[in-house]
C-alpha cells in the first residue's frame, strides 16, 4: 500500500500541531500584556521603576516584615 502511514508518523504530525497550538494561558498572558502596555499610568510607573533601579534607589527585601516596614 503506497498510501499508508505509520503510527509514528501520525504521532509526529500530531506533536507538530500541538506545538503550534495556543493555550488559554498564552491568550491570557497576551491580554495582560496589552492591558499593561495600553495603560499610560502603568507604563510611566514601570519607566520610573527602571530609572530608580539604574540609579541605585533600591532596598533589599528579604521577608514580609521588611516589606511591611516600607509601607
mmCIF file of the N, C-alpha and C atoms, coordinates in Angstrom:
data_MODEL
# 
_entry.id   MODEL 
# 
loop_
_atom_site.group_PDB 
_atom_site.id 
_atom_site.type_symbol 
_atom_site.label_atom_id 
_atom_site.label_alt_id 
_atom_site.label_comp_id 
_atom_site.label_asym_id 
_atom_site.label_entity_id 
_atom_site.label_seq_id 
_atom_site.pdbx_PDB_ins_code 
_atom_site.Cartn_x 
_atom_site.Cartn_y 
_atom_site.Cartn_z 
_atom_site.occupancy 
_atom_site.B_iso_or_equiv 
_atom_site.pdbx_formal_charge 
_atom_site.auth_seq_id 
_atom_site.auth_comp_id 
_atom_site.auth_asym_id 
_atom_site.auth_atom_id 
_atom_site.pdbx_PDB_model_num 
ATOM 1   N N  . UNK A 1 1  ? 0.836  -1.193 0.000  1.00 0.00 ? 1  UNK A N  1 
ATOM 2   C CA . UNK A 1 1  ? 0.000  0.000  0.000  1.00 0.00 ? 1  UNK A CA 1 
ATOM 3   C C  . UNK A 1 1  ? 0.875  1.248  0.000  1.00 0.00 ? 1  UNK A C  1 
ATOM 4   N N  . UNK A 1 2  ? 0.712  2.051  -0.980 1.00 0.00 ? 2  UNK A N  1 
ATOM 5   C CA . UNK A 1 2  ? 1.547  3.241  -1.069 1.00 0.00 ? 2  UNK A CA 1 
ATOM 6   C C  . UNK A 1 2  ? 1.014  4.402  -0.242 1.00 0.00 ? 2  UNK A C  1 
ATOM 7   N N  . UNK A 1 3  ? -0.266 4.386  0.132  1.00 0.00 ? 3  UNK A N  1 
ATOM 8   C CA . UNK A 1 3  ? -0.853 5.499  0.860  1.00 0.00 ? 3  UNK A CA 1 
ATOM 9   C C  . UNK A 1 3  ? -0.897 5.288  2.361  1.00 0.00 ? 3  UNK A C  1 
ATOM 10  N N  . UNK A 1 4  ? -0.257 4.269  2.875  1.00 0.00 ? 4  UNK A N  1 
ATOM 11  C CA . UNK A 1 4  ? -0.340 4.000  4.307  1.00 0.00 ? 4  UNK A CA 1 
ATOM 12  C C  . UNK A 1 4  ? 0.686  4.827  5.082  1.00 0.00 ? 4  UNK A C  1 
ATOM 13  N N  . UNK A 1 5  ? 0.346  5.096  6.334  1.00 0.00 ? 5  UNK A N  1 
ATOM 14  C CA . UNK A 1 5  ? 1.256  5.820  7.217  1.00 0.00 ? 5  UNK A CA 1 
ATOM 15  C C  . UNK A 1 5  ? 1.427  5.006  8.481  1.00 0.00 ? 5  UNK A C  1 
ATOM 16  N N  . UNK A 1 6  ? 2.505  5.235  9.145  1.00 0.00 ? 6  UNK A N  1 
ATOM 17  C CA . UNK A 1 6  ? 2.759  4.506  10.383 1.00 0.00 ? 6  UNK A CA 1 
ATOM 18  C C  . UNK A 1 6  ? 2.184  5.278  11.565 1.00 0.00 ? 6  UNK A C  1 
ATOM 19  N N  . UNK A 1 7  ? 2.013  4.585  12.646 1.00 0.00 ? 7  UNK A N  1 
ATOM 20  C CA . UNK A 1 7  ? 1.564  5.218  13.889 1.00 0.00 ? 7  UNK A CA 1 
ATOM 21  C C  . UNK A 1 7  ? 2.564  6.295  14.305 1.00 0.00 ? 7  UNK A C  1 
ATOM 22  N N  . UNK A 1 8  ? 3.842  6.036  14.118 1.00 0.00 ? 8  UNK A N  1 
ATOM 23  C CA . UNK A 1 8  ? 4.883  7.002  14.476 1.00 0.00 ? 8  UNK A CA 1 
ATOM 24  C C  . UNK A 1 8  ? 4.735  8.277  13.659 1.00 0.00 ? 8  UNK A C  1 
ATOM 25  N N  . UNK A 1 9  ? 4.420  8.166  12.381 1.00 0.00 ? 9  UNK A N  1 
ATOM 26  C CA . UNK A 1 9  ? 4.238  9.358  11.532 1.00 0.00 ? 9  UNK A CA 1 
ATOM 27  C C  . UNK A 1 9  ? 3.031  10.167 11.990 1.00 0.00 ? 9  UNK A C  1 
ATOM 28  N N  . UNK A 1 10 ? 1.952  9.486  12.345 1.00 0.00 ? 10 UNK A N  1 
ATOM 29  C CA . UNK A 1 10 ? 0.768  10.182 12.849 1.00 0.00 ? 10 UNK A CA 1 
ATOM 30  C C  . UNK A 1 10 ? 1.103  10.886 14.164 1.00 0.00 ? 10 UNK A C  1 
ATOM 31  N N  . UNK A 1 11 ? 1.796  10.196 15.045 1.00 0.00 ? 11 UNK A N  1 
ATOM 32  C CA . UNK A 1 11 ? 2.194  10.769 16.324 1.00 0.00 ? 11 UNK A CA 1 
ATOM 33  C C  . UNK A 1 11 ? 3.045  12.023 16.122 1.00 0.00 ? 11 UNK A C  1 
ATOM 34  N N  . UNK A 1 12 ? 4.029  11.943 15.243 1.00 0.00 ? 12 UNK A N  1 
ATOM 35  C CA . UNK A 1 12 ? 4.911  13.091 14.991 1.00 0.00 ? 12 UNK A CA 1 
ATOM 36  C C  . UNK A 1 12 ? 4.136  14.259 14.400 1.00 0.00 ? 12 UNK A C  1 
ATOM 37  N N  . UNK A 1 13 ? 3.197  13.972 13.505 1.00 0.00 ? 13 UNK A N  1 
ATOM 38  C CA . UNK A 1 13 ? 2.380  15.038 12.924 1.00 0.00 ? 13 UNK A CA 1 
ATOM 39  C C  . UNK A 1 13 ? 1.512  15.696 13.994 1.00 0.00 ? 13 UNK A C  1 
ATOM 40  N N  . UNK A 1 14 ? 0.930  14.907 14.868 1.00 0.00 ? 14 UNK A N  1 
ATOM 41  C CA . UNK A 1 14 ? 0.110  15.464 15.954 1.00 0.00 ? 14 UNK A CA 1 
ATOM 42  C C  . UNK A 1 14 ? 0.948  16.301 16.916 1.00 0.00 ? 14 UNK A C  1 
ATOM 43  N N  . UNK A 1 15 ? 2.162  15.865 17.192 1.00 0.00 ? 15 UNK A N  1 
ATOM 44  C CA . UNK A 1 15 ? 3.051  16.643 18.061 1.00 0.00 ? 15 UNK A CA 1 
ATOM 45  C C  . UNK A 1 15 ? 3.366  18.001 17.436 1.00 0.00 ? 15 UNK A C  1 
ATOM 46  N N  . UNK A 1 16 ? 3.578  18.033 16.129 1.00 0.00 ? 16 UNK A N  1 
ATOM 47  C CA . UNK A 1 16 ? 3.859  19.313 15.451 1.00 0.00 ? 16 UNK A CA 1 
ATOM 48  C C  . UNK A 1 16 ? 2.653  20.247 15.543 1.00 0.00 ? 16 UNK A C  1 
ATOM 49  N N  . UNK A 1 17 ? 1.459  19.702 15.391 1.00 0.00 ? 17 UNK A N  1 
ATOM 50  C CA . UNK A 1 17 ? 0.246  20.509 15.516 1.00 0.00 ? 17 UNK A CA 1 
ATOM 51  C C  . UNK A 1 17 ? 0.113  21.028 16.940 1.00 0.00 ? 17 UNK A C  1 
ATOM 52  N N  . UNK A 1 18 ? 0.330  20.153 17.901 1.00 0.00 ? 18 UNK A N  1 
ATOM 53  C CA . UNK A 1 18 ? 0.219  20.531 19.311 1.00 0.00 ? 18 UNK A CA 1 
ATOM 54  C C  . UNK A 1 18 ? 1.192  21.651 19.671 1.00 0.00 ? 18 UNK A C  1 
ATOM 55  N N  . UNK A 1 19 ? 2.402  21.607 19.130 1.00 0.00 ? 19 UNK A N  1 
ATOM 56  C CA . UNK A 1 19 ? 3.413  22.624 19.430 1.00 0.00 ? 19 UNK A CA 1 
ATOM 57  C C  . UNK A 1 19 ? 2.984  23.995 18.944 1.00 0.00 ? 19 UNK A C  1 
ATOM 58  N N  . UNK A 1 20 ? 2.166  24.041 17.905 1.00 0.00 ? 20 UNK A N  1 
ATOM 59  C CA . UNK A 1 20 ? 1.749  25.320 17.328 1.00 0.00 ? 20 UNK A CA 1 
ATOM 60  C C  . UNK A 1 20 ? 0.449  25.839 17.932 1.00 0.00 ? 20 UNK A C  1 
ATOM 61  N N  . UNK A 1 21 ? -0.203 25.047 18.760 1.00 0.00 ? 21 UNK A N  1 
ATOM 62  C CA . UNK A 1 21 ? -1.473 25.461 19.348 1.00 0.00 ? 21 UNK A CA 1 
ATOM 63  C C  . UNK A 1 21 ? -1.242 26.518 20.419 1.00 0.00 ? 21 UNK A C  1 
ATOM 64  N N  . UNK A 1 22 ? -2.162 27.438 20.505 1.00 0.00 ? 22 UNK A N  1 
ATOM 65  C CA . UNK A 1 22 ? -2.105 28.489 21.509 1.00 0.00 ? 22 UNK A CA 1 
ATOM 66  C C  . UNK A 1 22 ? -2.999 28.060 22.667 1.00 0.00 ? 22 UNK A C  1 
ATOM 67  N N  . UNK A 1 23 ? -2.466 28.153 23.873 1.00 0.00 ? 23 UNK A N  1 
ATOM 68  C CA . UNK A 1 23 ? -3.241 27.762 25.045 1.00 0.00 ? 23 UNK A CA 1 
ATOM 69  C C  . UNK A 1 23 ? -4.014 28.953 25.607 1.00 0.00 ? 23 UNK A C  1 
ATOM 70  N N  . UNK A 1 24 ? -4.938 28.651 26.469 1.00 0.00 ? 24 UNK A N  1 
ATOM 71  C CA . UNK A 1 24 ? -5.702 29.706 27.156 1.00 0.00 ? 24 UNK A CA 1 
ATOM 72  C C  . UNK A 1 24 ? -4.761 30.600 27.954 1.00 0.00 ? 24 UNK A C  1 
ATOM 73  N N  . UNK A 1 25 ? -3.746 29.993 28.572 1.00 0.00 ? 25 UNK A N  1 
ATOM 74  C CA . UNK A 1 25 ? -2.776 30.761 29.345 1.00 0.00 ? 25 UNK A CA 1 
ATOM 75  C C  . UNK A 1 25 ? -2.003 31.724 28.444 1.00 0.00 ? 25 UNK A C  1 
ATOM 76  N N  . UNK A 1 26 ? -1.676 31.285 27.228 1.00 0.00 ? 26 UNK A N  1 
ATOM 77  C CA . UNK A 1 26 ? -0.985 32.162 26.276 1.00 0.00 ? 26 UNK A CA 1 
ATOM 78  C C  . UNK A 1 26 ? -1.847 33.375 25.951 1.00 0.00 ? 26 UNK A C  1 
ATOM 79  N N  . UNK A 1 27 ? -3.128 33.147 25.714 1.00 0.00 ? 27 UNK A N  1 
ATOM 80  C CA . UNK A 1 27 ? -4.041 34.236 25.370 1.00 0.00 ? 27 UNK A CA 1 
ATOM 81  C C  . UNK A 1 27 ? -4.201 35.183 26.555 1.00 0.00 ? 27 UNK A C  1 
ATOM 82  N N  . UNK A 1 28 ? -4.344 34.635 27.765 1.00 0.00 ? 28 UNK A N  1 
ATOM 83  C CA . UNK A 1 28 ? -4.477 35.481 28.958 1.00 0.00 ? 28 UNK A CA 1 
ATOM 84  C C  . UNK A 1 28 ? -3.225 36.325 29.169 1.00 0.00 ? 28 UNK A C  1 
ATOM 85  N N  . UNK A 1 29 ? -2.059 35.746 28.954 1.00 0.00 ? 29 UNK A N  1 
ATOM 86  C CA . UNK A 1 29 ? -0.812 36.499 29.102 1.00 0.00 ? 29 UNK A CA 1 
ATOM 87  C C  . UNK A 1 29 ? -0.737 37.619 28.069 1.00 0.00 ? 29 UNK A C  1 
ATOM 88  N N  . UNK A 1 30 ? -1.182 37.335 26.858 1.00 0.00 ? 30 UNK A N  1 
ATOM 89  C CA . UNK A 1 30 ? -1.186 38.356 25.815 1.00 0.00 ? 30 UNK A CA 1 
ATOM 90  C C  . UNK A 1 30 ? -2.135 39.496 26.169 1.00 0.00 ? 30 UNK A C  1 
ATOM 91  N N  . UNK A 1 31 ? -3.322 39.157 26.655 1.00 0.00 ? 31 UNK A N  1 
ATOM 92  C CA . UNK A 1 31 ? -4.287 40.187 27.063 1.00 0.00 ? 31 UNK A CA 1 
ATOM 93  C C  . UNK A 1 31 ? -3.713 41.021 28.203 1.00 0.00 ? 31 UNK A C  1 
ATOM 94  N N  . UNK A 1 32 ? -3.081 40.381 29.184 1.00 0.00 ? 32 UNK A N  1 
ATOM 95  C CA . UNK A 1 32 ? -2.457 41.110 30.292 1.00 0.00 ? 32 UNK A CA 1 
ATOM 96  C C  . UNK A 1 32 ? -1.401 42.078 29.766 1.00 0.00 ? 32 UNK A C  1 
ATOM 97  N N  . UNK A 1 33 ? -0.588 41.610 28.838 1.00 0.00 ? 33 UNK A N  1 
ATOM 98  C CA . UNK A 1 33 ? 0.463  42.462 28.272 1.00 0.00 ? 33 UNK A CA 1 
ATOM 99  C C  . UNK A 1 33 ? -0.124 43.660 27.547 1.00 0.00 ? 33 UNK A C  1 
ATOM 100 N N  . UNK A 1 34 ? -1.170 43.434 26.772 1.00 0.00 ? 34 UNK A N  1 
ATOM 101 C CA . UNK A 1 34 ? -1.811 44.536 26.043 1.00 0.00 ? 34 UNK A CA 1 
ATOM 102 C C  . UNK A 1 34 ? -2.396 45.542 27.026 1.00 0.00 ? 34 UNK A C  1 
ATOM 103 N N  . UNK A 1 35 ? -3.025 45.049 28.092 1.00 0.00 ? 35 UNK A N  1 
ATOM 104 C CA . UNK A 1 35 ? -3.592 45.961 29.092 1.00 0.00 ? 35 UNK A CA 1 
ATOM 105 C C  . UNK A 1 35 ? -2.508 46.815 29.742 1.00 0.00 ? 35 UNK A C  1 
ATOM 106 N N  . UNK A 1 36 ? -1.389 46.203 30.086 1.00 0.00 ? 36 UNK A N  1 
ATOM 107 C CA . UNK A 1 36 ? -0.281 46.948 30.701 1.00 0.00 ? 36 UNK A CA 1 
ATOM 108 C C  . UNK A 1 36 ? 0.268  47.973 29.723 1.00 0.00 ? 36 UNK A C  1 
ATOM 109 N N  . UNK A 1 37 ? 0.541  47.545 28.506 1.00 0.00 ? 37 UNK A N  1 
ATOM 110 C CA . UNK A 1 37 ? 1.148  48.434 27.514 1.00 0.00 ? 37 UNK A CA 1 
ATOM 111 C C  . UNK A 1 37 ? 0.222  49.573 27.099 1.00 0.00 ? 37 UNK A C  1 
ATOM 112 N N  . UNK A 1 38 ? -1.086 49.384 27.232 1.00 0.00 ? 38 UNK A N  1 
ATOM 113 C CA . UNK A 1 38 ? -2.020 50.428 26.806 1.00 0.00 ? 38 UNK A CA 1 
ATOM 114 C C  . UNK A 1 38 ? -2.421 51.366 27.951 1.00 0.00 ? 38 UNK A C  1 
ATOM 115 N N  . UNK A 1 39 ? -1.872 51.145 29.137 1.00 0.00 ? 39 UNK A N  1 
ATOM 116 C CA . UNK A 1 39 ? -2.202 51.995 30.277 1.00 0.00 ? 39 UNK A CA 1 
ATOM 117 C C  . UNK A 1 39 ? -1.043 52.969 30.527 1.00 0.00 ? 39 UNK A C  1 
ATOM 118 N N  . UNK A 1 40 ? -1.242 54.256 30.191 1.00 0.00 ? 40 UNK A N  1 
ATOM 119 C CA . UNK A 1 40 ? -0.150 55.228 30.337 1.00 0.00 ? 40 UNK A CA 1 
ATOM 120 C C  . UNK A 1 40 ? 0.386  55.344 31.769 1.00 0.00 ? 40 UNK A C  1 
ATOM 121 N N  . UNK A 1 41 ? -0.475 55.279 32.774 1.00 0.00 ? 41 UNK A N  1 
ATOM 122 C CA . UNK A 1 41 ? -0.017 55.397 34.161 1.00 0.00 ? 41 UNK A CA 1 
ATOM 123 C C  . UNK A 1 41 ? 0.859  54.207 34.550 1.00 0.00 ? 41 UNK A C  1 
ATOM 124 N N  . UNK A 1 42 ? 0.459  53.027 34.138 1.00 0.00 ? 42 UNK A N  1 
ATOM 125 C CA . UNK A 1 42 ? 1.250  51.835 34.445 1.00 0.00 ? 42 UNK A CA 1 
ATOM 126 C C  . UNK A 1 42 ? 2.599  51.893 33.750 1.00 0.00 ? 42 UNK A C  1 
ATOM 127 N N  . UNK A 1 43 ? 2.602  52.304 32.491 1.00 0.00 ? 43 UNK A N  1 
ATOM 128 C CA . UNK A 1 43 ? 3.854  52.380 31.743 1.00 0.00 ? 43 UNK A CA 1 
ATOM 129 C C  . UNK A 1 43 ? 4.790  53.421 32.352 1.00 0.00 ? 43 UNK A C  1 
ATOM 130 N N  . UNK A 1 44 ? 4.249  54.547 32.807 1.00 0.00 ? 44 UNK A N  1 
ATOM 131 C CA . UNK A 1 44 ? 5.097  55.555 33.444 1.00 0.00 ? 44 UNK A CA 1 
ATOM 132 C C  . UNK A 1 44 ? 5.669  55.022 34.751 1.00 0.00 ? 44 UNK A C  1 
ATOM 133 N N  . UNK A 1 45 ? 4.859  54.287 35.513 1.00 0.00 ? 45 UNK A N  1 
ATOM 134 C CA . UNK A 1 45 ? 5.347  53.693 36.759 1.00 0.00 ? 45 UNK A CA 1 
ATOM 135 C C  . UNK A 1 45 ? 6.476  52.704 36.471 1.00 0.00 ? 45 UNK A C  1 
ATOM 136 N N  . UNK A 1 46 ? 6.356  51.930 35.407 1.00 0.00 ? 46 UNK A N  1 
ATOM 137 C CA . UNK A 1 46 ? 7.416  50.988 35.033 1.00 0.00 ? 46 UNK A CA 1 
ATOM 138 C C  . UNK A 1 46 ? 8.687  51.724 34.607 1.00 0.00 ? 46 UNK A C  1 
ATOM 139 N N  . UNK A 1 47 ? 8.523  52.804 33.844 1.00 0.00 ? 47 UNK A N  1 
ATOM 140 C CA . UNK A 1 47 ? 9.703  53.597 33.439 1.00 0.00 ? 47 UNK A CA 1 
ATOM 141 C C  . UNK A 1 47 ? 10.388 54.208 34.656 1.00 0.00 ? 47 UNK A C  1 
ATOM 142 N N  . UNK A 1 48 ? 9.575  54.717 35.608 1.00 0.00 ? 48 UNK A N  1 
ATOM 143 C CA . UNK A 1 48 ? 10.143 55.284 36.832 1.00 0.00 ? 48 UNK A CA 1 
ATOM 144 C C  . UNK A 1 48 ? 10.889 54.210 37.623 1.00 0.00 ? 48 UNK A C  1 
ATOM 145 N N  . UNK A 1 49 ? 10.316 53.036 37.706 1.00 0.00 ? 49 UNK A N  1 
ATOM 146 C CA . UNK A 1 49 ? 10.982 51.930 38.410 1.00 0.00 ? 49 UNK A CA 1 
ATOM 147 C C  . UNK A 1 49 ? 12.315 51.602 37.756 1.00 0.00 ? 49 UNK A C  1 
ATOM 148 N N  . UNK A 1 50 ? 12.341 51.568 36.433 1.00 0.00 ? 50 UNK A N  1 
ATOM 149 C CA . UNK A 1 50 ? 13.602 51.307 35.721 1.00 0.00 ? 50 UNK A CA 1 
ATOM 150 C C  . UNK A 1 50 ? 14.643 52.375 36.041 1.00 0.00 ? 50 UNK A C  1 
ATOM 151 N N  . UNK A 1 51 ? 14.214 53.644 36.068 1.00 0.00 ? 51 UNK A N  1 
ATOM 152 C CA . UNK A 1 51 ? 15.153 54.731 36.393 1.00 0.00 ? 51 UNK A CA 1 
ATOM 153 C C  . UNK A 1 51 ? 15.672 54.581 37.820 1.00 0.00 ? 51 UNK A C  1 
ATOM 154 N N  . UNK A 1 52 ? 14.779 54.245 38.747 1.00 0.00 ? 52 UNK A N  1 
ATOM 155 C CA . UNK A 1 52 ? 15.188 54.052 40.141 1.00 0.00 ? 52 UNK A CA 1 
ATOM 156 C C  . UNK A 1 52 ? 16.207 52.921 40.265 1.00 0.00 ? 52 UNK A C  1 
ATOM 157 N N  . UNK A 1 53 ? 15.967 51.831 39.594 1.00 0.00 ? 53 UNK A N  1 
ATOM 158 C CA . UNK A 1 53 ? 16.897 50.689 39.649 1.00 0.00 ? 53 UNK A CA 1 
ATOM 159 C C  . UNK A 1 53 ? 18.254 51.089 39.081 1.00 0.00 ? 53 UNK A C  1 
ATOM 160 N N  . UNK A 1 54 ? 18.242 51.759 37.926 1.00 0.00 ? 54 UNK A N  1 
ATOM 161 C CA . UNK A 1 54 ? 19.512 52.176 37.299 1.00 0.00 ? 54 UNK A CA 1 
ATOM 162 C C  . UNK A 1 54 ? 20.271 53.158 38.177 1.00 0.00 ? 54 UNK A C  1 
ATOM 163 N N  . UNK A 1 55 ? 19.529 53.992 38.947 1.00 0.00 ? 55 UNK A N  1 
ATOM 164 C CA . UNK A 1 55 ? 20.164 54.983 39.813 1.00 0.00 ? 55 UNK A CA 1 
ATOM 165 C C  . UNK A 1 55 ? 20.531 54.403 41.170 1.00 0.00 ? 55 UNK A C  1 
ATOM 166 N N  . UNK A 1 56 ? 20.207 53.142 41.391 1.00 0.00 ? 56 UNK A N  1 
ATOM 167 C CA . UNK A 1 56 ? 20.552 52.506 42.655 1.00 0.00 ? 56 UNK A CA 1 
ATOM 168 C C  . UNK A 1 56 ? 19.595 52.792 43.789 1.00 0.00 ? 56 UNK A C  1 
ATOM 169 N N  . UNK A 1 57 ? 18.447 53.339 43.486 1.00 0.00 ? 57 UNK A N  1 
ATOM 170 C CA . UNK A 1 57 ? 17.451 53.637 44.526 1.00 0.00 ? 57 UNK A CA 1 
ATOM 171 C C  . UNK A 1 57 ? 16.594 52.390 44.767 1.00 0.00 ? 57 UNK A C  1 
ATOM 172 N N  . UNK A 1 58 ? 17.214 51.414 45.396 1.00 0.00 ? 58 UNK A N  1 
ATOM 173 C CA . UNK A 1 58 ? 16.530 50.158 45.694 1.00 0.00 ? 58 UNK A CA 1 
ATOM 174 C C  . UNK A 1 58 ? 16.820 49.751 47.127 1.00 0.00 ? 58 UNK A C  1 
ATOM 175 N N  . UNK A 1 59 ? 15.959 48.929 47.677 1.00 0.00 ? 59 UNK A N  1 
ATOM 176 C CA . UNK A 1 59 ? 16.159 48.390 49.018 1.00 0.00 ? 59 UNK A CA 1 
ATOM 177 C C  . UNK A 1 59 ? 15.954 46.891 48.949 1.00 0.00 ? 59 UNK A C  1 
ATOM 178 N N  . UNK A 1 60 ? 16.788 46.166 49.662 1.00 0.00 ? 60 UNK A N  1 
ATOM 179 C CA . UNK A 1 60 ? 16.659 44.714 49.686 1.00 0.00 ? 60 UNK A CA 1 
ATOM 180 C C  . UNK A 1 60 ? 15.546 44.315 50.642 1.00 0.00 ? 60 UNK A C  1 
ATOM 181 N N  . UNK A 1 61 ? 14.676 43.471 50.169 1.00 0.00 ? 61 UNK A N  1 
ATOM 182 C CA . UNK A 1 61 ? 13.582 42.949 50.980 1.00 0.00 ? 61 UNK A CA 1 
ATOM 183 C C  . UNK A 1 61 ? 13.771 41.447 51.054 1.00 0.00 ? 61 UNK A C  1 
ATOM 184 N N  . UNK A 1 62 ? 13.943 40.949 52.282 1.00 0.00 ? 62 UNK A N  1 
ATOM 185 C CA . UNK A 1 62 ? 14.184 39.510 52.444 1.00 0.00 ? 62 UNK A CA 1 
ATOM 186 C C  . UNK A 1 62 ? 13.061 38.810 53.199 1.00 0.00 ? 62 UNK A C  1 
ATOM 187 N N  . UNK A 1 63 ? 12.068 39.604 53.629 1.00 0.00 ? 63 UNK A N  1 
ATOM 188 C CA . UNK A 1 63 ? 10.964 38.990 54.361 1.00 0.00 ? 63 UNK A CA 1 
ATOM 189 C C  . UNK A 1 63 ? 9.721  39.872 54.229 1.00 0.00 ? 63 UNK A C  1 
ATOM 190 N N  . UNK A 1 64 ? 8.613  39.328 54.623 1.00 0.00 ? 64 UNK A N  1 
ATOM 191 C CA . UNK A 1 64 ? 7.366  40.082 54.645 1.00 0.00 ? 64 UNK A CA 1 
ATOM 192 C C  . UNK A 1 64 ? 7.489  41.271 55.593 1.00 0.00 ? 64 UNK A C  1 
ATOM 193 N N  . UNK A 1 65 ? 8.150  41.052 56.711 1.00 0.00 ? 65 UNK A N  1 
ATOM 194 C CA . UNK A 1 65 ? 8.334  42.145 57.680 1.00 0.00 ? 65 UNK A CA 1 
ATOM 195 C C  . UNK A 1 65 ? 9.101  43.315 57.052 1.00 0.00 ? 65 UNK A C  1 
ATOM 196 N N  . UNK A 1 66 ? 10.141 43.015 56.266 1.00 0.00 ? 66 UNK A N  1 
ATOM 197 C CA . UNK A 1 66 ? 10.887 44.067 55.569 1.00 0.00 ? 66 UNK A CA 1 
ATOM 198 C C  . UNK A 1 66 ? 9.955  44.845 54.650 1.00 0.00 ? 66 UNK A C  1 
ATOM 199 N N  . UNK A 1 67 ? 9.096  44.131 53.956 1.00 0.00 ? 67 UNK A N  1 
ATOM 200 C CA . UNK A 1 67 ? 8.174  44.773 53.023 1.00 0.00 ? 67 UNK A CA 1 
ATOM 201 C C  . UNK A 1 67 ? 7.168  45.638 53.767 1.00 0.00 ? 67 UNK A C  1 
ATOM 202 N N  . UNK A 1 68 ? 6.635  45.140 54.863 1.00 0.00 ? 68 UNK A N  1 
ATOM 203 C CA . UNK A 1 68 ? 5.642  45.893 55.629 1.00 0.00 ? 68 UNK A CA 1 
ATOM 204 C C  . UNK A 1 68 ? 6.215  47.161 56.227 1.00 0.00 ? 68 UNK A C  1 
ATOM 205 N N  . UNK A 1 69 ? 7.492  47.162 56.580 1.00 0.00 ? 69 UNK A N  1 
ATOM 206 C CA . UNK A 1 69 ? 8.139  48.361 57.118 1.00 0.00 ? 69 UNK A CA 1 
ATOM 207 C C  . UNK A 1 69 ? 8.123  49.470 56.068 1.00 0.00 ? 69 UNK A C  1 
ATOM 208 N N  . UNK A 1 70 ? 8.245  49.109 54.815 1.00 0.00 ? 70 UNK A N  1 
ATOM 209 C CA . UNK A 1 70 ? 8.275  50.097 53.739 1.00 0.00 ? 70 UNK A CA 1 
ATOM 210 C C  . UNK A 1 70 ? 6.913  50.726 53.487 1.00 0.00 ? 70 UNK A C  1 
ATOM 211 N N  . UNK A 1 71 ? 5.865  50.079 53.921 1.00 0.00 ? 71 UNK A N  1 
ATOM 212 C CA . UNK A 1 71 ? 4.526  50.629 53.703 1.00 0.00 ? 71 UNK A CA 1 
ATOM 213 C C  . UNK A 1 71 ? 4.250  51.646 54.766 1.00 0.00 ? 71 UNK A C  1 
# 
